[in-house]
């Protein structure tokens, strides 16, 4: 760029600038950005911001508090990333109070099996109800993508019925929101000190043919760096696994 930053091949929205004893990282999303200085030059960030001010008007906060709807808190243990404010907004938007009766899991164990075809739960939603369902699932998807990997499996189930949701799916989406409200203080802590298992670790698993429509298996994985999850996925596999071993190997490939 004109300021000397080089775009990352892995994440095009992240730029790095080599300075004395380290780097400045510039993360940009539309008109929001974060500058991170991991160098021996404490003035490097100030110099970069001064150069930017010659061409742009911006508001800069010394302490990171909010970025793209996500809240950040500086703690003694490290940086805590959470969605409490966003979940409170969802609570108001979808008329579920913050003191609603809590649930311990985003979805029941047998959620993938779906409803009894002869029950009222299998009836399709009206057009207006479908729009409301799509808005709710989109809101849950944002939370899952940002810092709530614990709802990834449930959100994956909900997105399979975006075009033709049933009463069952609407109830499952509301339950997932109840779970978020019940656990609105949960988030991800990026530790500022070494963990017992430092470095990059990945955990991966799969079920086998639990999707009742296509008989595909579901991959689930989470990648952890220094004790904090940094990437995760729960999704149907692209092929139909002919055995549980086959499904496990496909899941391992998805993770790698």
N, C-alpha and C positions, 0 to 999 in steps of 0.2 A: 504494500500500500504506500501512499504518499508519506506516511509516517515511519516507514521502515519495517512494519509488521509483516510477518509471513503467515499465510493462511494454513491451518492444519488440514492435512489430507483426510484425517479420520472425522473431523467435525469442521465443516467449512465456515461455521459461525464463530470459530475460535481462532484468534490470532496470537502470535508470540513475537516478542521483540527481545533480542539479546542485549543485555546491558551489563554493567560491571558486576561480576560475581553471580550472574543468574539471568532470569528472564522476567519480563512483564507479560502477563496473559490478559488479553482483551476479549471478553465474551460478549457477543452482540445478538440481540433478538429484536428485530424491527427497529424501534426507536429507544430501546432500553439497552444498557450495557453495564458490565462489571469489569473493573480493572483489578488484577491481583499481582502484587509485587512479591516475587520470591527471589530477591537478589540482595547483595550487600550494599546497594545504593538506595537509601531511604527517600531520596529526592527524585528518583526516576519517574515515579507515577506523577508527581507534581509537574515535572517538565513535560511529560506527555500530554497531560490535561491542558497545560498552558498552550501547547502547540495546537491542540484541537480547538481551543476557544477562539483562535484566529479565524476559523472558518465556520464554527457551529456554536449555537447557543444551547446550553445544557444545564441541568441541575445535578449537583454531585453531593452525595452524602459520604462522610468519612467511614461510618459504620453501616454495613450491609443489613438492611431490615426487611426489604421486600423486593422480589424480582420475579416478573412474569406471574404474579399472583401467589407466589410462594413466600412464606415468612421465614426469616432467619434470625436466630438468637445466638449471641456470643456467650458461651458458657466456659467454666473453668476447664471442662473436659474437652471442649472443642466447639465446632459450629453445629448448631441444631437446626435442622430444616423441617418445617412442618406446614400444615394447611389449616390451622385452627380458624383463622379469619374466613377463609373460603368455605369451610364446612358450615360455619355459622350462617353465611349467606345462603347456602343450599338449604339449611334448616328453615330459614324464613321463606325462601322462594317456593319450596314444595310443602310448606305448612306442616312440618314435623318439628315439634318443639325440642329444644336441647335437652330437656329433662324427660324425654320419652323413655319408656321401658327399654333397657339395653338388651342387645343380643350379643352373644359371644363370638359368633362366626358370621362371615358375610353371606354364606349360603348353607343350606342343609347338606348333609353328606351325600344324599341321593339326588342332588339338584340336577345333575346331567341327565337323569332318566326321564325327566319331564313329567307332565300330568297324565292322569288316566284319560285316554281318548274319549271316553264316554262322559266325563265329568264337565261341569261348568268351567273349570279352570282351563280347558282346552279351547274354549271359544275365543275367536279373534276380537281384538279391540276395535272400536269405531275409529274413524279418521282423526277426530280430534284427540281421542285417547292415544292413538298411535303417535301423533305429533308430540304429545306430552311425554310419552315413553322415550321417544328418540332424544328429546331434550335432556331428560334425566340420565339416560345412559351416556350421552355425550359428556355430561357433567361428571359422572362417575369415572369415565375414561380419562378425563383431564387429571383427576385426583390420582388415579392409578399410575398414569404416566409420570407425574411429577415426583411423588415420594411415598406412594402407598402400594408397594408390591403385594401386600397381604390381600388385596381385593382383585388381583389380576385374573385368577381363575373364574371368579364370579362374573367379572366384566366380560371376559371372553365368552361365557355362556350367553350373556345378554345380547352381545353384538351379533350373535348368529340369527337373531329374530328381529332385526331392525325393520325389515320390510313388512313382516307379518307377525307382530307380537300377539301373544295370547294373554288372557287374564293371569295365568300362571307366571308369565314373564314379568308382567307389571308388578305383581306381588313380590317377586324375587328382587326386582330393582329397588322397590321400597325397603325391603329388608336390608339390602346392601347399604342403602343410605342410612338406615337406622344404625347399622354397625359402624359406619363412619362417624355418626353423631356420638355414639357410645364411646368411641375411641378417638375423639377429635384432637386429643393431645399427643397422639402417637406421631412419630416422625423418624427421621434418620439423623444420627449423630456422627459427624465426621471428626474422629478423635485427633487431638493435637499431640498425642504421644503414642509410642509404640504399643501395639496390641500383642496378646499372646500368640496370635497367628497373623503376622504381618505379611504384606504382599497381596497377590491376587489369587483368590480361590473361587471356584465355580461349583455349584451344586445343581444337579440335573436329575430329573426323573420323568416317568411317563406312566399313564394308565394303558389299558389295552382295549381298543374297540368299544369304548364307553359311549361314543356318540350314537344315539339310537337311530339317526337318519342315514348317515353315510358309513357308519361303523369304522370311523377313523379314530385313531388314538390321539391323546392330548399330550403335548410336550410342555414341561414346566422347568424353568431354570432361573437361578439368581447368581449373579457374579458379585463377589464381595471384595472390596479393596481396603485393607487395614481395618477390617471389622465393620465396614459400612457398605451396604448394597449400592452398586453403581449402575447395574443393568439387570433387567428381568423380563421374562416372557411367559405367557401361558396361552397356547394356541393349538388349533388342530394341526396335525401333521399333513403334509401335502400328499402322501401316499397312504394306502391301506396296508397296515402291517399285518403279516400273516401269522405272527407269533408275538408273544410278549417280549422275547429276546430281540426280535426285529424292531419292535417299537422302542426299546431301550437304546438300540444303536442309532435309530433315526433321531431320537431326542438328543443323544450325545453329539451327533452331527449338527443339529440345530444350534446347540450351545456353542460349539467350536466355530 
